[in-house]
Each structure stands twice: as structure tokens, then as C-alpha cells.
Amino acid sequence: MPDQFQFYLTEVKAGWLESRIVCNGRHYELSTNCALSEPLKDLFRCLGDARGLSEPPSPAGEYRHLEFEWVGEGWLYYWEMVPGPGGRLAVSVEFKGKREEGGVEYPVWRLAFETDWRTMAGQVFSQASELLWMYGFAGYYERWTKDFPVGQMMRLGHLLHGASPEADDLARELGYLAETR
């Protein structure tokens, strides 16, 4: 049975992205710095690469972006998504802190849950869409200091809508954003 899971992007400002995971009623806050991480791009790529897999890919096979790090100032969030049958995703997020650069990592918390691909991808897409509706591309750039990863987001949108990830259709892509309103 899947865990109760919700993902929120709560704020982007001054080069920091704040997010929250709520899993089975417990809240986990994540804070990532733009100088060291591209968290939305990582989430979009990971979910795109996990789509349609019914088991972890073979190490000898095609590369899949299923593990990544979000970096703060003195702390790290290690993400891993393991695909399973029927669109299942086993997700783990591990929060570790460092007191000094190159120093020992100290565990703070580890979250592991199961969900399905569509639920997770839909929540990530909707939350990213909310950021765009709130700030626009220029406002996101002003707050994050890097461009919004719209190409990766639209690839995820294509997958959520059953289209080819390589589809070239601006009207359809704008329609994805309109659906979230």
C-alpha cells in the first residue's frame, strides 16, 4: 500500500529554494542553495528517467538519473528513486549535516516511502507550475539567480499526458500550465 505523500515547493528567494515533504503526517523541511544545486532540474530529470521502468536499470545499461543531491550550506539531501512494478517508486531522502568543508557527515533524518510515479510526478509538476504562476520566469530568475528549467519540466508534462517526451508543441506545453489553474 502506498504511503501518504505530499510534496510542496514553499518558497524561492535570495538563491534558496524551500520545500516540504509530508509523509504519513510527518513534515520534513528541505532548504537548498542555488550556488550548489539545481533541485528542480534534478527532480524533473529523475522522474522523466524513472517513467515506465518496472525495476532498477541494469548498471551495464543506459544511464538513468535516479540519484542526486540537493546541497545547502553545511548540509546535504541525498535523493534516490527506485522504480518497481506497476509504476511504483521507492523514494528515499536522507538529510546529513557537515560541520566543516570536507568533514564528516552526520545523519539528521532519513525518509523512505513508496508512492506511484504519476502521484509524485503530478505533485512536482503542479508545485513547479505554482512557482511559475506566482513569480513568472523573470521573477524566478531574480529570486533563484538561474533560469527556470522549463525544458525538463515540459518533458515531464509530456510524460504525464501520455505524449512523447520529444514532442515539440508550445501550445500543448502552455496548456499543461493552464491546467494547473
C-alpha positions as CSV (number, residue, x, y, z in Angstrom):
1,M,0.0,0.0,0.0
2,P,1.4,3.4,-0.9
3,D,2.4,5.9,1.8
4,Q,0.5,9.1,2.2
5,F,2.8,11.6,0.4
6,Q,2.7,15.2,-0.5
7,F,5.4,17.5,-1.9
8,Y,5.4,21.3,-1.7
9,L,7.7,24.0,-3.0
10,T,7.1,26.6,-0.4
11,E,9.4,29.5,-1.3
12,V,12.2,30.6,-3.6
13,K,14.2,33.7,-2.6
14,A,17.7,35.0,-2.5
15,G,19.2,31.9,-4.1
16,W,17.4,29.5,-1.7
17,L,14.6,27.0,-2.6
18,E,12.5,25.9,0.4
19,S,10.4,22.8,0.1
20,R,8.4,20.4,2.3
21,I,7.7,16.7,2.1
22,V,4.7,15.4,4.2
23,C,4.8,11.7,4.6
24,N,2.2,9.8,6.7
25,G,1.5,13.0,8.6
26,R,5.2,13.9,9.4
27,H,6.7,17.1,7.9
28,Y,10.2,17.3,6.5
29,E,11.6,20.7,5.6
30,L,14.3,21.0,2.9
31,S,16.4,24.1,2.1
32,T,18.7,24.2,-1.0
33,N,21.2,26.7,-2.2
34,C,21.3,27.7,-5.9
35,A,25.1,28.1,-6.0
36,L,25.5,24.4,-5.3
37,S,22.3,22.6,-6.6
38,E,19.7,22.6,-9.3
39,P,17.0,20.8,-7.4
40,L,14.0,21.3,-9.8
41,K,16.1,20.1,-12.8
42,D,17.2,17.1,-10.8
43,L,13.6,16.2,-9.8
44,F,12.3,16.6,-13.4
45,R,15.1,14.6,-14.9
46,C,14.8,11.8,-12.3
47,L,11.1,11.5,-12.7
48,G,11.4,11.5,-16.5
49,D,14.1,8.8,-16.4
50,A,12.1,6.7,-13.9
51,R,8.9,6.8,-16.1
52,G,8.0,3.4,-17.4
53,L,10.6,1.4,-15.6
54,S,9.4,-1.6,-13.6
55,E,12.7,-2.3,-11.9
56,P,16.0,-0.5,-11.3
57,P,18.0,-0.3,-14.6
58,S,21.0,-2.5,-15.1
59,P,24.3,-0.9,-14.3
60,A,25.5,-2.0,-17.7
61,G,22.5,-0.5,-19.5
62,E,21.5,3.1,-20.4
63,Y,22.3,5.7,-17.7
64,R,19.3,6.9,-15.7
65,H,19.3,9.9,-13.4
66,L,17.7,8.2,-10.4
67,E,20.0,9.5,-7.6
68,F,21.0,13.1,-6.9
69,E,22.0,15.6,-4.1
70,W,20.5,18.8,-3.0
71,V,23.1,21.0,-1.3
72,G,22.7,23.7,1.4
73,E,25.3,25.4,3.5
74,G,26.8,22.6,5.5
75,W,24.1,20.1,4.8
76,L,23.1,17.6,2.0
77,Y,19.9,15.9,1.0
78,Y,20.6,12.6,-0.8
79,W,17.7,11.5,-3.0
80,E,17.2,8.1,-4.6
81,M,14.2,6.7,-6.5
82,V,14.0,3.0,-7.3
83,P,11.3,2.1,-9.8
84,G,9.2,-1.0,-9.3
85,P,6.3,-2.9,-11.0
86,G,3.1,-1.1,-11.9
87,G,4.7,2.4,-11.8
88,R,5.7,2.1,-8.2
89,L,8.6,4.3,-6.8
90,A,10.5,3.6,-3.7
91,V,11.9,7.0,-2.7
92,S,14.4,7.8,0.0
93,V,15.7,11.2,1.1
94,E,18.5,11.4,3.5
95,F,19.4,14.6,5.3
96,K,23.0,14.9,6.6
97,G,25.0,17.8,8.0
98,K,28.6,18.8,7.9
99,R,30.3,21.0,10.4
100,E,33.2,21.8,8.1
101,E,34.0,21.5,4.4
102,G,35.3,18.1,3.7
103,G,34.4,17.0,7.2
104,V,32.4,14.0,8.5
105,E,28.7,13.9,7.5
106,Y,26.3,13.5,10.4
107,P,22.9,11.9,9.8
108,V,19.9,14.2,10.8
109,W,17.0,12.2,9.4
110,R,16.2,9.7,6.7
111,L,12.8,9.4,5.0
112,A,11.8,6.4,3.0
113,F,8.4,6.0,1.4
114,E,6.6,4.3,-1.5
115,T,4.3,6.1,-4.0
116,D,3.5,5.7,-7.6
117,W,5.2,7.6,-10.4
118,R,2.1,9.5,-11.5
119,T,1.4,10.8,-8.0
120,M,4.9,12.1,-7.4
121,A,5.4,13.4,-10.9
122,G,2.0,15.2,-10.8
123,Q,2.8,16.8,-7.5
124,V,6.2,18.0,-8.6
125,F,4.8,19.4,-11.8
126,S,1.9,21.1,-10.1
127,Q,4.2,22.7,-7.5
128,A,6.7,23.9,-10.1
129,S,3.7,25.3,-12.1
130,E,2.6,27.2,-8.9
131,L,6.1,28.8,-8.7
132,L,5.8,30.0,-12.3
133,W,2.3,31.3,-11.7
134,M,3.4,33.1,-8.6
135,Y,6.7,34.6,-9.9
136,G,6.9,34.1,-13.7
137,F,10.2,33.1,-15.4
138,A,11.8,36.5,-14.7
139,G,10.8,36.6,-11.1
140,Y,12.1,33.0,-10.6
141,Y,15.4,34.1,-12.1
142,E,15.6,37.2,-9.8
143,R,15.0,35.0,-6.7
144,W,17.0,31.9,-7.7
145,T,19.7,33.6,-9.9
146,K,19.4,30.9,-12.6
147,D,16.8,30.2,-15.3
148,F,13.8,28.0,-14.5
149,P,14.4,24.5,-16.0
150,V,11.4,24.8,-18.3
151,G,12.6,22.2,-20.9
152,Q,12.9,19.5,-18.3
153,M,9.5,20.4,-16.8
154,M,7.8,20.3,-20.2
155,R,9.3,16.9,-20.8
156,L,7.8,15.7,-17.6
157,G,4.5,17.3,-18.6
158,H,4.6,15.4,-21.9
159,L,5.1,12.1,-20.0
160,L,2.2,12.9,-17.6
161,H,-0.1,13.5,-20.6
162,G,1.0,10.4,-22.5
163,A,2.9,12.3,-25.2
164,S,6.4,11.6,-26.4
165,P,9.0,13.3,-24.3
166,E,10.5,14.7,-27.5
167,A,7.2,16.4,-28.6
168,D,7.6,19.9,-29.9
169,D,4.4,21.7,-29.3
170,L,4.4,25.1,-27.5
171,A,0.6,25.3,-27.4
172,R,0.4,21.9,-25.7
173,E,3.1,22.9,-23.2
174,L,1.3,26.1,-22.3
175,G,-1.9,24.1,-21.9
176,Y,-0.2,22.0,-19.2
177,L,0.4,25.1,-17.2
178,A,-3.1,26.3,-17.8
179,E,-4.5,23.0,-16.4
180,T,-3.0,23.8,-13.1
181,R,-5.1,27.0,-12.8
